[in-house]
Amino acid sequence: MKLSLNSLKQQVDVAGPPEALAEQFTRLGLEVENVRRIAGAFDGIVVAQVITREKHPNADKLSLCRVNDGTGERQIVCGAHNFQAGDKVPLILPGAALPPKPGENQPFVIKVGKIRGVESHGMMCSPQELGLPDQVDGLLILRTDATVGQPFAEYLGRDNGDFEYELEIPADRPDLNNPGGLARELATVTGSALKAPNAPTDSGKLREIPLRHLKVAALLGLEIPEATQIQLLQGVGVSTTPQDLATQQITFSIPASRDDLKTELDLIEEIGRLYGLDKIPGTGAAAPLETDPSTTGTDPIRDVRRTLTELGLEEAQSHTLLAKAEHLGATGTAALTHDSTEVLRPSLLPGLLTALGQSVRRMNPDARVFEIGSVFMSANGAPNAGRRIAMAMTGSRLKPLWTDDAPSTDDGHDLKKLVEHLLKQFGGREVTISRRAGSTPLFVESAVLTLGENVALGEFGQVLPAFAEKFDLRDPVHFAELNLDLLKAGPKSYRQ
């Protein structure tokens, strides 16, 4: 979905720079694929002052002018006659474009060029050339108090351009496929005021779900006031019924547009998402994935996303709360069964296996997915958050990684190559890859990645077939999960 900042501002008060809004979308669980500036109607046009006006040496009807554009002086050849030295006029700079004239499809781009043998570095404009209603025989002469160098749109009191956000909207959130839905979401988490008109909340009800506030505290690991929980859910269109004091629970009516909210766990996850997963006790690692300060002008997270996508992997976004998982030991790994209890996810594995299974059921046996997200391990009885990057594959090999004699069925080598590539893309810290001697509760065969002497960085291998089959996966499944916080932590040598 593409969304302009100005269209969103018509629905809700938006404060801060455009980059801050992109981070807010990320915190809401939306994938921001691209942010780009959209040129305004007067982009590249500034207020300029004529310093000198002289006769063109090769043309009687042209003038040769020196003009101050606010950053310095430039030479302009002009054919108008209604101005003099000291006048302030709109100046379009080289590389900018005039609006198309009626009947024309393409704008007129201004370039540095010679006019009767003399270079002209821009063009002073008439109101007709700017698409303004004024009818003047010559240049548009501006007020004497106009500021030299000021954007012309600002001089006119207009918005100078816009920003466009390209968002990946989850399939189960059709309510966010319009500016009104996104505005409601932002207003809920920022406290900003919604503006009228705003897209109405879907009044059709599919179901009612009871919510126990004590369960929210138990699963999220922090106390969110009951009034805040209700306010957050009401802000995204979920209404309430009076609280049942006997059971200490409240029932929420779910609008038809929120098909993603089916259980109490879904409501708890929604509360955590709107409240801010970065506020959950732990490392604070659920914050937006920022650029690595040790790099210069590059974002390794963005680069990894691009690389994996170009190689044919699809990015998944799975639920933070799991209804069916259990921990194994103190290593942070988890063997995930298909029928256990409610927990915050200790691994990205269940979400990726679910995504693979869905792909296979849609007759796509060669499925490859990745996810970047937060996981939660128990630390002294409280959730401890950390970021992970994980990949899962089944079916035939990735064509970009094939060699002439490579087998057609993935045997785990592709995943190993991707793991090695990630290590190098994040700076290639001193990592050792060691094959495990035997199987584990999760893997048939696998390897562990160790940072330095004994810091566990991650693992990869072939998932136990009996476990993969629980997700309708019959072919071998290979899975890797790496600690993203450690990957981003610094330099700079890699060895195997």
C-alpha positions as CSV (number, residue, x, y, z in Angstrom):
1,M,0.0,0.0,0.0
2,K,1.2,3.5,-0.9
3,L,0.3,6.3,1.5
4,S,1.2,10.0,1.3
5,L,2.1,12.0,4.4
6,N,-0.2,14.8,3.4
7,S,-3.2,12.5,3.0
8,L,-2.5,11.0,6.5
9,K,-2.3,14.5,8.0
10,Q,-5.8,15.2,6.8
11,Q,-6.9,12.4,9.1
12,V,-4.7,12.7,12.2
13,D,-2.2,15.1,13.7
14,V,1.3,13.9,12.7
15,A,4.3,15.4,14.5
16,G,8.0,15.1,13.9
17,P,10.1,14.4,10.7
18,P,9.0,11.8,8.1
19,E,11.6,9.3,9.4
20,A,9.9,9.3,12.8
21,L,6.6,8.3,11.2
22,A,8.4,5.4,9.5
23,E,9.7,4.2,12.9
24,Q,6.1,4.5,14.3
25,F,4.8,2.3,11.5
26,T,7.5,-0.3,12.4
27,R,6.6,-0.2,16.0
28,L,3.0,-1.0,15.0
29,G,4.2,-4.1,13.3
30,L,3.9,-2.7,9.7
31,E,6.7,-3.3,7.2
32,V,7.9,0.0,5.7
33,E,9.3,-1.1,2.3
34,N,10.2,2.4,1.1
35,V,10.0,6.1,1.9
36,R,10.5,8.7,-0.8
37,R,10.0,12.4,-1.2
38,I,7.4,13.5,-3.7
39,A,8.3,16.8,-5.4
40,G,5.8,19.6,-4.9
41,A,4.3,21.7,-7.6
42,F,7.0,24.4,-7.1
43,D,9.9,22.1,-6.1
44,G,13.2,23.6,-7.2
45,I,11.8,27.2,-7.5
46,V,13.1,29.9,-5.2
47,V,12.8,33.6,-4.6
48,A,15.7,35.3,-6.4
49,Q,16.8,38.9,-6.7
50,V,18.1,40.5,-9.9
51,I,21.5,42.1,-9.2
52,T,22.3,43.4,-12.7
53,R,20.5,43.6,-16.0
54,E,22.4,44.2,-19.2
55,K,21.9,43.8,-22.9
56,H,22.6,40.4,-24.4
57,P,25.8,40.7,-26.5
58,N,24.2,38.7,-29.4
59,A,20.5,39.5,-29.2
60,D,18.7,42.8,-29.1
61,K,15.6,41.5,-27.4
62,L,17.3,39.4,-24.7
63,S,18.8,40.5,-21.4
64,L,21.9,39.1,-19.6
65,C,21.3,39.2,-15.8
66,R,23.2,38.4,-12.6
67,V,20.8,36.9,-10.1
68,N,21.1,36.0,-6.4
69,D,19.4,32.8,-5.6
70,G,20.1,32.8,-1.8
71,T,23.3,30.6,-2.1
72,G,25.2,32.7,-4.6
73,E,25.0,34.5,-7.9
74,R,24.2,32.9,-11.3
75,Q,23.9,34.1,-14.9
76,I,20.5,34.1,-16.4
77,V,19.4,35.0,-20.0
78,C,15.9,36.4,-20.0
79,G,13.5,37.6,-22.7
80,A,11.1,39.5,-20.5
81,H,11.1,43.3,-20.3
82,N,9.0,44.2,-17.2
83,F,11.7,44.0,-14.6
84,Q,14.8,45.8,-13.4
85,A,17.8,45.4,-11.1
86,G,16.6,45.0,-7.5
87,D,13.4,43.2,-8.4
88,K,12.6,39.8,-6.7
89,V,11.3,37.1,-9.0
90,P,10.6,33.3,-9.0
91,L,13.7,31.4,-10.3
92,I,13.6,27.8,-11.4
93,L,16.9,26.0,-10.9
94,P,18.5,23.5,-13.3
95,G,17.1,20.0,-12.9
96,A,13.7,21.2,-11.7
97,A,10.6,21.1,-13.9
98,L,7.8,23.4,-14.8
99,P,4.3,22.0,-14.6
100,P,3.0,20.6,-17.9
101,K,1.0,23.0,-20.1
102,P,-2.5,22.1,-21.0
103,G,-2.4,19.3,-23.6
104,E,1.1,18.3,-22.7
105,N,1.9,15.0,-20.9
106,Q,5.5,15.7,-19.7
107,P,6.8,18.6,-17.6
108,F,9.5,20.9,-19.0
109,V,12.8,20.2,-17.3
110,I,15.2,23.2,-16.9
111,K,18.8,22.6,-18.0
112,V,21.9,24.7,-18.2
113,G,22.2,25.7,-21.8
114,K,23.4,28.4,-24.2
115,I,21.0,31.0,-25.6
116,R,22.5,32.8,-28.5
117,G,26.0,31.8,-27.5
118,V,25.7,32.7,-23.7
119,E,25.1,30.2,-20.9
120,S,22.0,30.5,-18.8
121,H,21.8,28.7,-15.4
122,G,18.1,28.6,-14.8
123,M,15.0,30.6,-15.7
124,M,13.1,33.5,-14.2
125,C,9.4,32.7,-14.5
126,S,6.1,34.3,-15.5
127,P,2.9,33.4,-13.6
128,Q,1.6,31.6,-16.7
129,E,4.7,29.4,-16.7
130,L,4.1,28.5,-13.0
131,G,0.5,27.6,-13.7
132,L,-0.7,30.6,-11.6
133,P,-3.9,32.5,-12.5
134,D,-2.2,35.9,-12.8
135,Q,-2.0,37.2,-16.3
136,V,1.3,39.2,-16.7
137,D,3.2,40.2,-19.8
138,G,6.6,39.2,-18.5
139,L,8.0,38.0,-15.1
140,L,6.0,37.6,-11.9
141,I,7.4,40.4,-9.7
142,L,7.3,39.5,-6.0
143,R,6.8,41.6,-2.9
144,T,9.8,43.6,-1.8
145,D,9.8,41.9,1.6
146,A,10.2,38.4,0.0
147,T,13.2,36.5,1.4
148,V,15.9,35.7,-1.2
149,G,16.5,31.9,-1.3
150,Q,13.1,31.1,0.2
151,P,11.3,28.2,-1.5
152,F,8.6,29.7,-3.8
153,A,5.9,27.3,-2.3
154,E,6.7,28.7,1.1
155,Y,6.5,32.2,-0.2
156,L,3.0,31.4,-1.5
157,G,2.0,29.7,1.8
158,R,1.7,26.3,0.3
159,D,3.1,22.9,1.3
160,N,6.4,22.3,-0.4
161,G,6.2,18.7,-1.4
162,D,5.1,15.4,0.3
163,F,6.5,12.0,1.3
164,E,5.2,8.7,0.2
165,Y,5.3,5.5,2.3
166,E,5.2,2.1,0.8
167,L,3.8,-0.2,3.5
168,E,3.3,-4.0,3.6
169,I,-0.2,-4.5,5.2
170,P,-0.7,-7.9,6.7
171,A,-3.4,-9.9,4.9
172,D,-5.4,-10.2,8.1
173,R,-5.6,-6.4,8.6
174,P,-7.8,-5.1,5.7
175,D,-8.8,-2.3,8.1
176,L,-5.4,-0.7,7.5
177,N,-5.7,-0.5,3.7
178,N,-6.8,3.1,3.9
179,P,-5.5,6.3,5.5
180,G,-8.5,6.4,7.9
181,G,-7.5,3.0,9.4
182,L,-3.9,3.9,9.7
183,A,-4.9,7.2,11.3
184,R,-6.9,5.5,14.0
185,E,-4.0,3.2,14.7
186,L,-1.5,6.1,15.0
187,A,-4.0,8.2,17.1
188,T,-4.3,5.3,19.6
189,V,-0.6,4.9,20.2
190,T,0.5,8.5,20.0
191,G,-2.5,10.2,21.7
192,S,-2.9,12.5,18.7
193,A,-6.3,13.9,17.7
194,L,-8.2,12.4,14.9
195,K,-9.6,14.9,12.4
196,A,-13.0,14.8,10.6
197,P,-13.9,13.3,8.3
198,N,-12.3,10.0,9.3
199,A,-13.1,6.5,8.0
200,P,-15.8,5.1,10.3
201,T,-15.2,2.0,12.4
202,D,-16.9,-1.1,11.0
203,S,-20.0,-1.5,13.1
204,G,-20.6,-5.1,12.2
205,K,-19.7,-7.6,14.9
206,L,-18.4,-11.1,14.4
207,R,-17.7,-12.3,17.9
208,E,-17.2,-11.4,21.6
209,I,-14.0,-12.3,23.4
210,P,-13.5,-12.1,27.2
211,L,-10.2,-10.7,28.5
212,R,-8.7,-11.3,31.9
213,H,-6.6,-8.4,32.9
214,L,-4.5,-10.6,35.2
215,K,-3.7,-12.7,32.2
216,V,-2.3,-9.6,30.4
217,A,0.1,-8.9,33.2
218,A,1.2,-12.6,33.4
219,L,1.9,-12.9,29.7
220,L,3.4,-9.5,29.0
221,G,5.4,-9.3,32.2
222,L,4.3,-5.8,33.2
223,E,1.3,-4.1,34.7
224,I,-0.7,-2.1,32.2
225,P,-3.6,-0.3,33.9
226,E,-7.0,-1.8,33.1
227,A,-8.2,1.6,31.8
228,T,-5.2,1.9,29.5
229,Q,-5.9,-1.6,28.1
230,I,-9.5,-0.7,27.4
231,Q,-8.5,2.7,25.9
232,L,-6.0,1.1,23.5
233,L,-8.4,-1.5,22.2
234,Q,-11.3,1.0,21.9
235,G,-8.9,3.2,19.9
236,V,-8.7,0.6,17.2
237,G,-12.4,0.0,17.0
238,V,-12.9,-2.7,19.6
239,S,-15.9,-2.0,21.9
240,T,-16.5,-3.2,25.4
241,T,-19.3,-4.5,27.6
242,P,-19.5,-3.8,31.4
243,Q,-16.8,-5.6,33.5
244,D,-17.8,-8.8,35.2
245,L,-16.5,-8.2,38.8
246,A,-17.0,-11.8,39.8
247,T,-14.6,-13.2,37.2
248,Q,-12.4,-10.0,36.9
249,Q,-12.8,-10.0,33.1
250,I,-14.3,-7.8,30.5
251,T,-15.8,-8.8,27.2
252,F,-14.8,-7.1,24.0
253,S,-16.9,-7.0,20.8
254,I,-14.8,-7.4,17.8
255,P,-15.7,-5.6,14.5
256,A,-15.9,-7.6,11.3
257,S,-12.9,-5.8,9.9
258,R,-10.6,-7.2,12.6
259,D,-10.6,-10.9,11.6
260,D,-7.1,-11.2,13.1
261,L,-8.6,-10.9,16.6
262,K,-10.0,-14.4,17.4
263,T,-8.8,-15.3,20.9
264,E,-7.9,-13.8,24.2
265,L,-4.2,-14.2,23.2
266,D,-4.8,-12.1,20.2
267,L,-6.3,-9.3,22.3
268,I,-3.3,-9.5,24.7
269,E,-0.8,-9.3,21.8
270,E,-2.8,-6.3,20.4
271,I,-2.5,-4.6,23.8
272,G,1.3,-5.3,23.8
273,R,1.7,-4.0,20.3
274,L,-0.2,-0.8,20.9
275,Y,1.4,-0.2,24.3
276,G,4.8,-0.8,22.8
277,L,6.8,-4.1,22.9
278,D,9.9,-2.0,23.6
279,K,8.4,-1.4,27.1
280,I,8.3,-5.0,28.0
281,P,11.0,-5.8,30.7
282,G,14.2,-7.0,29.3
283,T,16.9,-5.7,27.0
284,G,14.6,-3.2,25.2
285,A,15.5,-5.0,22.0
286,A,12.0,-4.7,20.6
287,A,12.7,-1.1,19.5
288,P,12.9,-0.3,15.8
289,L,15.9,-1.9,14.1
290,E,18.2,1.1,13.7
291,T,21.2,1.6,11.5
292,D,24.5,0.1,12.8
293,P,26.6,3.1,13.9
294,S,29.8,1.3,13.0
295,T,28.9,1.4,9.3
296,T,29.1,4.5,7.1
297,G,25.9,5.3,5.3
298,T,24.6,1.7,5.2
299,D,21.9,-0.1,7.1
300,P,22.7,-3.8,7.5
301,I,19.1,-4.7,8.4
302,R,17.8,-3.1,5.2
303,D,20.6,-4.7,3.1
304,V,19.9,-8.2,4.5
305,R,16.2,-7.8,3.8
306,R,17.0,-6.8,0.2
307,T,19.5,-9.7,-0.2
308,L,17.2,-12.3,1.1
309,T,14.2,-11.0,-0.9
310,E,16.3,-10.9,-4.1
311,L,17.3,-14.6,-3.5
312,G,13.6,-15.6,-3.4
313,L,12.9,-15.6,0.3
314,E,9.6,-14.1,1.5
315,E,9.5,-12.1,4.7
316,A,7.1,-13.4,7.3
317,Q,5.5,-11.5,10.2
318,S,4.2,-14.0,12.8
319,H,2.5,-13.5,16.2
320,T,4.6,-12.6,19.2
321,L,2.3,-14.6,21.5
322,L,2.2,-18.4,21.0
323,A,-0.6,-20.7,22.3
324,K,1.6,-23.8,21.8
325,A,5.2,-23.8,22.9
326,E,7.5,-25.1,25.7
327,H,11.0,-24.2,26.7
328,L,13.9,-26.7,26.9
329,G,16.7,-26.0,29.3
330,A,18.7,-22.8,29.8
331,T,20.3,-22.5,26.3
332,G,17.5,-20.4,24.9
333,T,16.5,-23.0,22.3
334,A,13.0,-24.3,22.3
335,A,11.3,-27.5,21.0
336,L,7.9,-26.4,20.0
337,T,5.0,-28.9,20.2
338,H,1.6,-28.5,18.6
339,D,-0.5,-28.6,21.7
340,S,1.0,-27.0,24.8
341,T,0.5,-23.7,26.8
342,E,0.3,-20.0,26.2
343,V,3.7,-18.1,26.1
344,L,5.5,-15.3,24.6
345,R,7.5,-16.8,21.7
346,P,11.0,-18.1,22.6
347,S,11.9,-18.6,19.0
348,L,10.9,-17.5,15.5
349,L,10.6,-21.2,14.4
350,P,6.9,-21.7,14.9
351,G,5.9,-18.7,12.9
352,L,8.2,-19.7,10.0
353,L,7.1,-23.3,10.0
354,T,3.5,-22.1,9.9
355,A,4.3,-19.9,6.9
356,L,6.1,-22.8,5.1
357,G,3.1,-25.0,5.8
358,Q,0.7,-22.4,4.4
359,S,2.8,-22.0,1.3
360,V,2.9,-25.8,0.7
361,R,-0.8,-26.1,1.1
362,R,-1.2,-23.4,-1.6
363,M,0.7,-25.8,-4.0
364,N,4.0,-24.1,-3.6
365,P,6.3,-26.9,-2.4
366,D,9.5,-24.8,-2.9
367,A,8.9,-22.4,0.1
368,R,11.6,-20.1,1.6
369,V,10.8,-17.6,4.3
370,F,12.7,-15.3,6.8
371,E,11.7,-13.1,9.7
372,I,13.3,-10.4,11.8
373,G,11.7,-10.0,15.1
374,S,11.7,-10.2,18.9
375,V,11.7,-13.4,21.0
376,F,11.3,-13.7,24.8
377,M,13.1,-16.0,27.2
378,S,12.5,-16.3,30.9
379,A,15.0,-14.4,33.1
380,N,14.3,-14.7,36.9
381,G,10.6,-15.3,36.1
382,A,10.2,-12.3,33.8
383,P,10.3,-12.1,30.0
384,N,13.7,-11.1,28.6
385,A,13.4,-9.7,25.1
386,G,15.9,-10.1,22.3
387,R,16.0,-9.8,18.5
388,R,16.5,-12.6,16.1
389,I,16.8,-13.2,12.4
390,A,15.7,-16.6,11.2
391,M,15.3,-18.4,7.9
392,A,13.5,-21.6,6.9
393,M,13.4,-23.5,3.6
394,T,11.9,-26.6,2.1
395,G,11.8,-28.0,-1.4
396,S,14.3,-27.5,-4.2
397,R,17.5,-25.4,-4.0
398,L,17.7,-21.7,-4.5
399,K,18.7,-21.1,-8.1
400,P,21.0,-18.2,-7.5
401,L,23.2,-20.5,-5.3
402,W,23.3,-23.5,-7.6
403,T,26.4,-24.9,-9.2
404,D,26.5,-27.1,-12.2
405,D,26.6,-30.3,-10.2
406,A,24.4,-29.2,-7.4
407,P,21.5,-31.5,-6.3
408,S,18.0,-30.2,-7.2
409,T,16.7,-30.9,-3.7
410,D,17.9,-28.6,-0.9
411,D,20.3,-30.5,1.4
412,G,21.0,-27.7,3.8
413,H,24.0,-26.2,1.8
414,D,21.9,-23.2,0.7
415,L,21.0,-22.3,4.2
416,K,24.6,-22.6,5.3
417,K,25.7,-20.3,2.5
418,L,23.1,-17.7,3.6
419,V,24.2,-17.9,7.2
420,E,27.8,-17.3,6.1
421,H,26.7,-14.4,4.0
422,L,24.8,-12.9,6.9
423,L,27.9,-13.1,9.1
424,K,30.0,-11.3,6.5
425,Q,27.3,-8.7,5.8
426,F,27.2,-7.8,9.5
427,G,30.9,-7.3,9.6
428,G,32.1,-10.9,9.9
429,R,32.8,-11.0,13.6
430,E,34.9,-13.8,15.1
431,V,32.5,-16.7,14.7
432,T,33.1,-20.4,14.9
433,I,30.7,-22.9,13.2
434,S,30.8,-26.3,14.9
435,R,28.8,-29.4,13.9
436,R,26.9,-31.1,16.7
437,A,27.7,-34.7,17.2
438,G,24.1,-36.0,17.2
439,S,20.5,-35.0,17.0
440,T,18.7,-32.6,19.4
441,P,15.1,-32.3,20.4
442,L,14.7,-29.9,17.5
443,F,17.2,-31.0,14.8
444,V,18.1,-34.2,13.0
445,E,21.6,-32.7,12.4
446,S,22.7,-29.2,13.1
447,A,25.5,-26.8,13.9
448,V,26.0,-24.1,16.5
449,L,27.6,-20.7,15.9
450,T,29.8,-19.4,18.7
451,L,31.1,-15.9,19.1
452,G,34.5,-15.6,20.6
453,E,35.2,-18.2,23.3
454,N,31.7,-19.3,24.4
455,V,29.0,-16.8,23.4
456,A,26.1,-18.5,21.7
457,L,25.2,-16.7,18.5
458,G,22.8,-19.1,16.9
459,E,22.2,-22.5,15.3
460,F,21.0,-24.0,12.1
461,G,20.2,-27.5,10.8
462,Q,17.5,-29.9,9.5
463,V,14.3,-29.9,11.6
464,L,13.1,-33.2,12.9
465,P,10.7,-34.7,10.3
466,A,8.2,-35.7,13.0
467,F,8.0,-32.1,14.2
468,A,7.9,-30.6,10.7
469,E,5.0,-32.9,9.7
470,K,2.9,-31.3,12.4
471,F,2.9,-28.2,10.1
472,D,2.0,-30.3,7.0
473,L,5.7,-30.3,5.8
474,R,6.7,-33.6,4.3
475,D,10.0,-32.6,2.6
476,P,13.2,-31.8,4.6
477,V,13.0,-28.5,6.4
478,H,16.1,-26.5,7.2
479,F,16.0,-23.7,9.7
480,A,18.5,-21.1,11.1
481,E,18.2,-18.6,13.8
482,L,20.8,-16.0,14.8
483,N,21.0,-13.5,17.6
484,L,20.5,-10.1,15.8
485,D,21.6,-8.0,18.8
486,L,25.0,-9.8,18.9
487,L,25.3,-9.7,15.1
488,K,25.0,-5.9,15.2
489,A,27.3,-5.4,18.1
490,G,30.6,-4.9,16.3
491,P,33.7,-5.9,14.3
492,K,35.3,-7.7,12.5
493,S,36.8,-11.1,11.6
494,Y,35.2,-14.3,10.6
495,R,36.6,-17.9,10.7
496,Q,35.1,-21.3,10.4
